[in-house]
Amino acid sequence: MRIVHYITDFTSSAGPQASAVRKMIISTAKVAENHLVTVRPLADEYVKTLAEHMGVVVHYLHIDKGSNPLNVLSAMIHVSATLRKLCPDVVHVHGSWDWRAAVVERMARQQHIVTLVSPHRGLSQELIGIDFWSKKLPRLILFQMWMVRHCTAVIAVTDKERDDIMAFGMKRRIEVLPPLPGEKESMEPLRISLMTAYRKALDSTYTKKLTQREREVVLTAVRSVVSDDDIVAEKPDVQGVSYRRMFFYAYDEDVTEIFIDGCRKLQIPIPPPLKVGEVPRYKNPRAKALEALRDINVQTKTLRLPEDKTAERDAVMLIAKAKALTMPRLTLRHYAELYNMFRHSDFDEDIVALELKRVGLLGFTRKMQKHLAEMFGLKQGYEV
């Protein structure tokens, strides 16, 4: 894992904040690749010590302190270039009330990089009250609230800091570190806590790094099981793919077992399946519905189909349930269910089409069937 720590001032005069960041870097030195991005130059001997004893590479951002628009634009360009060069998995921003920190967080997020923010007690009620009207309020409005609200997670150093942030209503994804160790105390609890937080943030936002090839591998494996040779599934190229991300994707699309069966059928070598349901992740408010369409209860218009037209009634009801979920919430499992209905159910297409038109579902059905043709090769003749 490659981690970029950003702190505006990491010099010896920076105080407790720099000391806390130093301990975080030391704790993860043996399990991650750490890069330090800062603004104020460090002594050459200190940079050498960081490199030799902690494996930390130091990078400088040449950003003027003044917050005029030209400085902000220059900072955005410089930060963006630095992040593209480093290609980190995680950007950990340290500090509050500094617009340069907000620029780093924003540029990282624009590059689909996981961002974590440690205010280091900067959002306590006591500190917010200092120069509130002249300094804190404008910064809250311009970038501070925006930065903390939109980052992947907040890393608090104490329970009180967590409570302060939650009382302020700025973030709900908050991880609390154990007490920072003294110079002669074990770094192990801090290391475990930090790496767990980084891993959780990465797993919660795996789609930021999910490649088109990885999506295609999952779809091809599922297609090989679901499709009745409407599409001949060829063994996909799996060079350089992340099986961890693919297991997450298959789980969130509710096709884990089908994906595994498809990999076996196509002779794709896969590692032992990841138990995704047991992996800590943040709740996704836009998560897809992980239940069969037939098990979903929805309010629909009264059907005018005769009771003996069971297949036709089932087809219309299944489409109505898919419409109620909306297409963004449909999983690959739902599409497979719809494909099987169109492909294998013995219903009268003309009767179903008339009923779908009456209840306002004909346009949705045709759009959905286009997706089924692309995913599983649903052929003409099964359309309505």
Long-range contacts (C-beta under 8 A, 24 or more apart in sequence): 1-31, 1-32, 1-33, 1-89, 1-90, 1-195, 1-198, 1-199, 1-202, 2-32, 2-33, 2-35, 2-86, 2-87, 2-88, 2-89, 2-90, 3-28, 3-32, 3-33, 3-34, 3-35, 3-88, 3-89, 3-90, 3-91, 3-92, 3-198, 4-35, 4-36, 4-37, 4-83, 4-86, 4-88, 4-90, 4-91, 4-92, 4-108, 5-34, 5-35, 5-36, 5-37, 5-92, 5-94, 6-37, 6-38, 6-91, 6-92, 6-93, 6-94, 6-101, 6-104, 7-36, 7-37, 7-38, 7-94, 7-95, 8-38, 8-39, 8-40, 8-95, 8-98, 8-100, 8-101, 9-38, 9-39, 9-40, 10-36, 10-38, 10-40, 10-42, 11-40, 11-42, 12-46, 16-120, 17-94, 17-95, 17-120, 20-94, 20-118, 20-120, 20-157, 20-180, 21-94, 21-118, 23-180, 23-181, 23-187, 23-190, 24-92, 24-190, 24-194, 25-50, 25-54, 25-56, 26-54, 26-187, 27-181, 27-187, 27-188, 27-190, 27-191, 27-194, 28-191, 28-194, 28-195, 29-54, 29-55, 29-56, 31-191, 31-195, 32-195, 32-198, 35-59, 35-86, 35-88, 37-61, 37-82, 37-104, 39-63, 39-100, 59-86, 61-100, 61-104, 63-100, 67-99, 72-99, 72-103, 75-100, 75-103, 76-103, 76-106, 76-107, 79-103, 79-104, 79-107, 80-107, 80-110, 80-111, 83-107, 83-108, 83-111, 83-113, 84-111, 88-113, 89-113, 89-114, 89-198, 89-202, 90-114, 90-115, 90-116, 90-198, 90-201, 90-202, 91-115, 91-116, 92-116, 92-117, 92-118, 92-155, 92-198, 93-117, 93-118, 93-147, 93-151, 94-118, 94-120, 95-119, 95-120, 95-122, 96-120, 96-122, 96-123, 96-127, 96-144, 97-122, 97-135, 97-136, 97-139, 97-144, 99-139, 99-142, 99-143, 101-147, 102-143, 102-144, 102-146, 102-147, 105-147, 105-150, 105-151, 106-147, 109-150, 109-151, 112-208, 112-209, 113-208, 114-152, 114-198, 114-201, 114-202, 114-205, 114-208, 115-151, 115-152, 116-151, 116-152, 116-153, 116-154, 116-155, 116-197, 116-198, 116-201, 117-147, 117-148, 117-151, 117-153, 117-154, 117-155, 118-154, 118-155, 118-156, 118-157, 119-148, 119-154, 119-156, 119-161, 119-165, 120-157, 121-157, 121-158, 121-161, 121-164, 123-148, 123-161, 123-164, 123-165, 123-168, 123-170, 124-160, 124-161, 124-164, 125-164, 125-167, 128-168, 145-170, 152-201, 152-204, 152-205, 152-282, 153-197, 153-200, 153-201, 153-282, 155-194, 155-197, 173-282, 175-200, 196-280, 200-280, 200-281, 200-282, 201-282, 203-248, 203-279, 203-280, 203-281, 204-281, 204-282, 204-284, 206-244, 206-245, 206-248, 206-249, 207-249, 209-242, 209-245, 210-245, 210-249, 211-241, 211-242, 211-245, 213-237, 213-240, 213-241, 214-241, 214-242, 214-245, 214-246, 214-249, 215-249, 217-241, 217-246, 217-268, 218-246, 218-249, 218-250, 218-253, 218-255, 218-259, 218-332, 219-332, 219-375, 220-262, 220-266, 221-258, 221-259, 221-260, 221-261, 221-262, 221-263, 221-265, 221-266, 221-268, 222-250, 222-255, 222-258, 222-259, 222-262, 222-332, 222-336, 223-262, 223-375, 223-376, 223-377, 224-262, 224-265, 224-266, 225-258, 225-261, 225-262, 225-265, 226-258, 226-336, 226-339, 226-340, 226-376, 227-339, 227-376, 227-377, 228-343, 230-343, 230-376, 230-377, 230-378, 230-379, 231-376, 231-377, 233-262, 233-266, 234-266, 235-266, 235-267, 235-268, 236-266, 236-268, 238-268, 238-269, 243-270, 243-271, 243-274, 244-274, 247-273, 247-274, 247-276, 248-274, 248-276, 248-279, 251-276, 251-277, 252-287, 252-288, 252-331, 253-288, 253-331, 253-332, 253-333, 254-288, 254-290, 254-331, 254-332, 254-333, 254-334, 255-331, 255-332, 255-333, 255-336, 258-332, 258-333, 258-336, 286-328, 286-329, 288-328, 288-329, 288-330, 288-331, 289-325, 289-329, 289-330, 289-331, 289-334, 290-331, 292-333, 292-334, 292-337, 293-318, 293-321, 293-322, 293-325, 293-334, 293-337, 293-338, 294-318, 294-321, 294-337, 296-321, 296-324, 296-325, 298-324, 299-324, 300-324, 300-359, 301-359, 303-355, 303-359, 304-355, 304-358, 305-351, 305-355, 309-347, 309-348, 309-351, 311-345, 311-346, 311-347, 311-348, 312-347, 312-348, 312-351, 312-352, 312-355, 314-341, 314-345, 314-347, 315-341, 315-342, 315-345, 315-347, 315-352, 316-352, 316-355, 316-356, 316-359, 316-361, 319-356, 319-361, 319-364, 319-365, 319-368, 320-359, 320-361, 322-364, 322-368, 323-361, 323-364, 327-367, 327-368, 327-371, 332-375, 335-371, 335-372, 335-375, 335-376, 336-376, 338-368, 338-372, 339-372, 339-375, 339-376, 339-378, 342-369, 342-372, 342-378, 342-382, 342-383, 343-378, 343-382, 349-382, 349-383, 349-384, 352-384, 353-384, 356-384
